[in-house]
Amino acid sequence: MKVLITGADGFIGSHLADMLAEKGADLYGIIHSKKIRNIKHLEGKIKLFVCDINDKKAVTRTIKETKPDYVFHLAAQSFVIPSWKDPEKTLKTNIVGTLNLLDAIRQAKIEPVIIIACSSAEYGLNYKDEIPIKETKEFRPSSPYAVSKIGTDMISYLYWQAYKMKIVRARFFNITGPRKRKDACSDFGKMIAEAEKSGKDGIGVGYLGGIRDYTDVRDAVNAVWVLATKGKYGEVYNICTGNSYKVEDLLNKMLSFSNRKIKITKDKAKTRVLEDPIFVGDNTKIRSIGWSPKIPIEKTLKDILDYWRKEKK
């Protein structure tokens, strides 16, 4: 089983590599920089290619060399705030990068199963009668990142439709856990760990009123594997728990795991240009092919905090 992961040393990619290494897969990974993150412990178990997915020739060479049976496309500019600062880079990386990969596979005349990482950000603004969000909901993007992921999603759909490629699209809701950077839970864990180490008595946070659907990354990579083995080509599946968590409650829960009394202050610099207040998904479709989340949110939050405590030692 030859498997190629783009963004192999990223957050989701590294956890997926861990899982597939345990399954004995012949692993290949595309990474953006020689400075390897998150997967140093897999040395000898994965062959890495330093490759910018915006470089079509480099992507084509990598596909020809690896000839994978499965491709998991996770490489992306995956953050909302940077997408406002450099929308052009976000659009190019996420849309053209995906196009480069799919075209390289098509031209190589191979037929791998391809899982494309899409995003719940595509759904954007939600009305009360649209919660929980189904895969059929209209797109109302609220950031350049969201627009770029719609492009990723639709170019993937087009290549399935036009060329009958074995493509399944995964719309990730909020995925969190150890190794995550720049989401609310990760930021909370990092700041609490820093406060514990330094003796600070306060942390600054952004918007806490949002309601989100958080899935543990270890559940999420199992979902990705279910899509690769049981998903229907051409279809899209939400990866989410269906549970709603108020961001403020998650912060308070994580604070309860600390032995320090830490005060909370509001930091306007950490607030997004546009905020989508409610994001809760419907996972009926992926449940129908055999996946369900297993890890409780309390364990996820504890593991995130413990991860940052180790990082801050």
C-alpha positions, -999 to +999 in steps of 0.1 A: +000+000+000+018+031-013+005+063+004+014+099-004+005+126+021+009+163+011+015+184+041+028+153+059+045+172+087+015+194+094-010+190+122-035+165+106-008+151+082+015+141+110-013+123+129-024+106+097+012+095+091+014+081+126-017+060+120-007+048+085+028+039+097+011+016+123-008+000+095+025-008+077+019+015+047+047+024+023+047+061+032+057+091+012+053+127+023+054+161+006+067+188+030+072+225+023+105+230+041+136+210+050+129+220+086+108+190+095+080+194+121+060+168+140+072+137+123+109+134+132+099+103+152+089+086+119+124+088+105+130+056+085+093+050+081+084+078+056+103+091+026+100+129+024+100+152-006+106+189-001+081+203-026+061+235-030+027+224-043+026+257-063+056+243-083+038+222-109+070+206-122+081+195-088+047+181-080+047+162-113+081+147-106+070+136-071+039+119-084+059+101-112+085+089-086+060+077-060+031+063-081+009+061-050-022+040-044-037+066-020-032+103-020-042+125+010-040+161+000-036+181+032-011+208+022-027+242+023-026+277+037-050+267+064-056+298+086-082+325+083-064+356+097-033+352+073-057+349+044-069+385+050-033+397+050-023+378+018-054+366+000-035+360-032-011+335-017-040+317+000-060+314-032-029+303-052-017+277-027-051+262-020-067+263-055-037+262-079-018+238-056-047+214-057-050+218-095-013+210-099-016+178-078-047+165-096-033+173-130+000+156-122-019+124-111-041+125-143-011+130-166+008+101-148-021+078-159-024+063-124-056+058-105-051+063-068-078+070-043-076+107-035-089+124-004-090+162-006-091+182+026-118+208+023-133+229+051-165+238+070-154+274+064-169+271+030-204+271+045-198+305+061-228+324+076-255+301+090-291+307+099-307+289+129-327+265+107-295+254+090-279+240+122-266+213+123-249+220+089-254+194+062-232+189+031-260+204+010-259+238+027-253+269+005-218+284+006-216+319+022-179+324+027-167+349+053-129+350+045-105+346+016-095+313+032-131+301+029-132+312-008-100+293-015-114+261+001-145+264-021-121+265-050-103+235-037-136+217-033-150+225-067-118+218-087-117+184-071-154+178-079-147+189-115-118+164-119-140+136-106-167+146-130-146+152-160-119+125-157-136+099-133-108+102-109-113+084-075-118+116-055-135+120-022-138+154-005-136+157+033-151+189+048-133+192+081-150+212+109-128+224+137-101+198+142-080+201+173-056+182+195-018+180+203+005+197+177-023+221+166-013+257+161-034+288+159-068+277+169-087+286+200-080+255+220-044+254+210-039+291+218-056+286+252-034+257+260-002+275+250-011+306+270-020+286+301+012+266+299+032+298+295+014+314+325+022+283+346+059+284+337+064+322+340+041+330+369+019+354+349-016+358+363-034+367+331-039+359+294-055+378+266-081+362+244-102+371+214-139+364+207-153+338+231-190+339+221-187+314+192-203+280+193-181+254+175-180+217+167-146+203+177-133+169+167-101+153+181-075+150+154-070+113+163-107+107+155-104+129+124-076+108+108-096+076+114-125+094+095-101+101+067-092+065+064-128+054+064-134+078+035-104+064+016-117+028+020-155+032+021-163+067+007-181+071-025-161+088-053-173+123-062-190+127-028-183+151+000-185+142+037-185+164+068-160+154+095-174+166+127-189+154+160-223+171+158-217+184+193-218+221+201-193+237+224-192+274+234-156+286+231-158+303+265-168+270+281-138+253+265-115+279+279-130+276+314-127+238+312-090+241+303-084+266+330-098+241+355-069+217+346-044+243+358-031+247+394-029+285+388-056+311+391-054+328+357-074+360+348-089+365+314-087+398+294-100+406+260-075+412+232-090+430+201-059+420+180-071+384+183-105+390+168-112+381+132-126+406+106-158+385+104-169+360+129-193+331+122-211+327+156-224+291+152-206+263+135-220+228+143-220+200+117-242+171+108-222+139+105-250+116+094-234+109+061-200+097+073-217+078+102-236+058+075-203+044+062-189+033+096-173+062+114-181+079+147-161+101+171-147+083+202-126+108+221-143+130+247-136+168+246-121+167+281-094+143+270-087+164+240-083+196+261-061+179+287-038+164+260-035+199+243-025+215+276+000+187+284+015+190+249+021+227+254+035+221+289+061+198+274+068+223+246+074+251+272+099+230+293 
